[in-house]
């Protein structure tokens, strides 16, 4: 599983100009079952996406295709982790670590 943390690198006004395209991009990856949750950080200096079911290389590729990235208004920090315990709602993405 991945925590995709994005930080705005441009004023919020520039981010807002790309918001519709960003939301459409999110919708594609939700429909594909890759994105599990997303939202703005508080304070509003970026956002967070929880994702799973793909490789590190694929999640990095997905991040480069975000309209925010293409427009140069954000930078991503991607953290991979093994979700060994989850709520019942996220049981399908729970992982068993290799020992």
The 8 nearest C-alpha neighbors of each residue, nearest first, counted from 0:
[[1, 51, 80, 79, 50, 81, 82, 52],
 [2, 0, 79, 50, 78, 49, 51, 3],
 [1, 3, 49, 78, 77, 48, 4, 79],
 [2, 4, 77, 48, 47, 76, 1, 49],
 [5, 3, 47, 76, 75, 46, 2, 77],
 [4, 6, 75, 46, 45, 74, 73, 47],
 [5, 7, 45, 73, 74, 44, 8, 75],
 [6, 8, 73, 45, 9, 44, 72, 74],
 [7, 9, 73, 72, 6, 74, 10, 71],
 [8, 10, 72, 7, 13, 11, 14, 73],
 [9, 11, 12, 13, 14, 8, 7, 72],
 [10, 12, 14, 13, 15, 9, 7, 44],
 [11, 13, 15, 10, 14, 16, 9, 17],
 [14, 12, 16, 11, 15, 10, 9, 72],
 [13, 15, 11, 16, 12, 17, 72, 18],
 [14, 16, 18, 12, 17, 13, 11, 19],
 [15, 17, 13, 14, 18, 12, 19, 20],
 [18, 16, 15, 14, 20, 19, 21, 67],
 [17, 19, 15, 21, 20, 16, 22, 14],
 [20, 18, 22, 21, 17, 23, 16, 15],
 [19, 21, 23, 22, 18, 17, 66, 24],
 [20, 22, 18, 24, 66, 19, 23, 17],
 [23, 21, 25, 19, 24, 20, 18, 26],
 [22, 24, 26, 20, 25, 21, 19, 27],
 [23, 25, 21, 27, 22, 26, 20, 65],
 [26, 24, 22, 28, 23, 27, 29, 21],
 [25, 27, 23, 29, 24, 28, 30, 22],
 [28, 26, 30, 24, 25, 29, 31, 23],
 [27, 29, 31, 30, 25, 33, 26, 34],
 [28, 30, 34, 26, 32, 31, 27, 33],
 [31, 29, 27, 28, 32, 26, 33, 34],
 [30, 32, 28, 29, 33, 27, 34, 26],
 [31, 33, 29, 30, 34, 28, 35, 52],
 [32, 34, 51, 50, 28, 31, 29, 52],
 [35, 33, 50, 29, 28, 32, 49, 36],
 [34, 36, 49, 50, 33, 29, 37, 32],
 [37, 35, 49, 48, 34, 38, 50, 47],
 [38, 36, 48, 47, 49, 35, 46, 39],
 [39, 37, 46, 47, 40, 48, 36, 45],
 [38, 40, 46, 45, 43, 47, 41, 37],
 [39, 41, 46, 43, 45, 42, 44, 38],
 [42, 40, 43, 39, 44, 45, 46, 38],
 [41, 43, 40, 44, 45, 39, 46, 6],
 [44, 42, 41, 40, 45, 39, 46, 11],
 [43, 45, 7, 42, 6, 40, 46, 41],
 [46, 44, 6, 7, 5, 40, 43, 39],
 [45, 47, 39, 40, 5, 38, 4, 6],
 [46, 48, 4, 37, 3, 38, 5, 39],
 [47, 49, 37, 3, 36, 2, 50, 4],
 [50, 48, 2, 36, 35, 1, 34, 37],
 [51, 49, 34, 1, 33, 35, 0, 48],
 [52, 50, 0, 33, 53, 1, 34, 92],
 [51, 53, 33, 0, 54, 50, 92, 32],
 [54, 52, 51, 57, 58, 55, 33, 0],
 [55, 53, 57, 56, 58, 52, 51, 59],
 [54, 56, 58, 57, 59, 53, 79, 1],
 [57, 55, 59, 54, 58, 60, 53, 61],
 [56, 58, 60, 54, 59, 55, 53, 61],
 [59, 57, 61, 55, 60, 56, 62, 54],
 [58, 60, 62, 56, 57, 61, 55, 63],
 [61, 59, 57, 63, 58, 62, 56, 64],
 [60, 62, 58, 64, 59, 63, 57, 65],
 [61, 63, 59, 64, 65, 60, 58, 75],
 [64, 62, 60, 61, 65, 68, 59, 69],
 [63, 65, 61, 62, 66, 69, 60, 68],
 [64, 66, 68, 67, 62, 63, 21, 69],
 [67, 65, 69, 68, 21, 70, 20, 64],
 [66, 68, 70, 65, 72, 69, 73, 71],
 [69, 67, 71, 65, 66, 70, 73, 63],
 [68, 70, 66, 71, 67, 65, 64, 63],
 [71, 69, 67, 68, 72, 66, 17, 73],
 [72, 70, 68, 69, 73, 67, 8, 9],
 [71, 73, 9, 8, 67, 70, 7, 14],
 [74, 72, 7, 8, 6, 68, 67, 71],
 [73, 75, 6, 5, 7, 68, 8, 76],
 [76, 74, 5, 4, 77, 6, 3, 73],
 [75, 77, 4, 3, 5, 78, 74, 2],
 [76, 78, 3, 2, 4, 75, 79, 1],
 [79, 77, 2, 1, 3, 80, 76, 4],
 [78, 80, 1, 0, 2, 77, 81, 55],
 [81, 79, 0, 1, 82, 78, 2, 83],
 [80, 82, 83, 0, 94, 96, 79, 95],
 [83, 81, 93, 94, 84, 80, 0, 85],
 [82, 84, 94, 93, 81, 95, 85, 96],
 [85, 83, 82, 93, 86, 94, 90, 81],
 [86, 84, 89, 90, 93, 87, 82, 83],
 [85, 87, 88, 89, 90, 84, 93, 91],
 [86, 88, 90, 89, 85, 91, 84, 93],
 [87, 89, 86, 90, 85, 91, 92, 93],
 [90, 88, 86, 87, 91, 92, 85, 93],
 [89, 91, 87, 93, 92, 88, 85, 86],
 [90, 92, 89, 93, 88, 87, 94, 85],
 [93, 91, 90, 89, 94, 51, 52, 82],
 [94, 92, 90, 82, 83, 91, 85, 84],
 [95, 93, 83, 82, 81, 96, 92, 84],
 [94, 96, 83, 97, 93, 81, 82, 98],
 [97, 95, 98, 94, 81, 83, 82, 93],
 [96, 98, 95, 94, 81, 83, 82, 80],
 [97, 96, 95, 94, 81, 83, 82, 80]]
